[in-house]
Amino acid sequence: MHGEVKLTNLSWHTSETAIAQLGFAHARLINDFRALAASADALHDEDLDLIGPMLPRSADRSIAIVGAGTGFGEAALVREPGKAIALAGEGGHIGFSPEDEIEIEILKWLMQRFGRISVERIVSGPGLVNLYTALSEIEGHKSHFNDPHQIMAAARDDHPRARNAVERFCAIFGAAAGDIALTFGARGGVLIAGGLSEAMGPFLKAGSFRARFEGKGRLAHLVREIPTHRIVVGNAALLGCARLAASLVSTPH
């Protein structure tokens, strides 16, 4: 805010002034997911991995970006006549909405520890640990892992509780992604980013992500037509930064 940033989930603090002092004429701080949104029109088929059914990608409809890493991020490339605007928000802090009895129990377990529960308390790296621990204790077991990478590795080795946690994670991720698609009217597609997406690729494709993405009651028919892809190219955010910088060249500072 006002040219400075202090990250919610990391102890980083910097400012545009501090960056400019490194030798730049100008510096502009932007949200990482805004940068990803700005890259959306420059991504090609080989930069994306299909999640769910093959559906046409429309070049004239809005696109949403969602992702799980240290937190949960969201943004969108919103279309207006003759232009596209990259917007980012704080969608990770929207409230978690359980959709079955197990998720109600998960919500209760989390509320005892954190109070209000946002999507980010589950759909993030720390959230995967929360989810695994909650499911283990609800089932009367001791949790064995306290790191998301350990849980992912155990899930790939078919550890039953770790796999259950990862599959539930993907389902809740899909539900949140579908909500954000509806929020932005993202008929052009939803792109999945974030530090966990690469490791979770096979699990995201397994079905629970897409099933919950589409499970939107009266608007299921609309969401069913929205394609979902995982970004697999490594420099998408930098590409978005370059495109935003080019658009700001003539903007007064």
KASUL-V878118 format. One line per field, one symbol per residue. ss: DSSP state (~ for helix, > for strand, _ for the rest). psi: psi as a letter, one per 20 degrees, with the letter a starting at -180 (. if undefined). burial: # if it has 24 or more other C-alpha atoms within 12 Angstrom, else .. A space follows every 50 residues. Layout:
# KASUL-V878118
ss=???
psi=???
burial=???
This chain:
# KASUL-V878118
ss=___>>>______>>>~~~~~___________~~~~~~~~~~~__~~~>>> >___________>>>>>>___>>>>>>>>>__>>>>>>__~~~_>_____ ~~~~~~~~~~~~~~___>~~~___~~~~~~~~~~~~~~_________~~~ ~~~~~~___~~~~~~~~~~~~~~~~~~~~~~~~~_____>>>>___~~~~ ~~~~~__~~~~~~~__~~~~~~~____>>>>____~~~~~~~~~~~~~__ ___
psi=pljqpoqgjqlpprrhghghiijqgqqppqphhgggghigiiprhiiqpp oaqoqqopijqqpqpqqpdhapqqrqopproirppoqqblhijqqpoqjr hghghgggghhhhicporhhigmrghhhgggggghghhjkqpqiqkphhg ggghghjkpghghggghhghghggggghghghgilmiirpppaqhihghj ghhhihhhghghgimkchjhhghhjpqpqppipikghhgggghgghijgj pq.
burial=...........................################....### ###...#...###################....#########.#.###.. ..#..##.##......####################.#....#.#..### ##.##.....######################################## #####..#########......###########..######.##...... ...
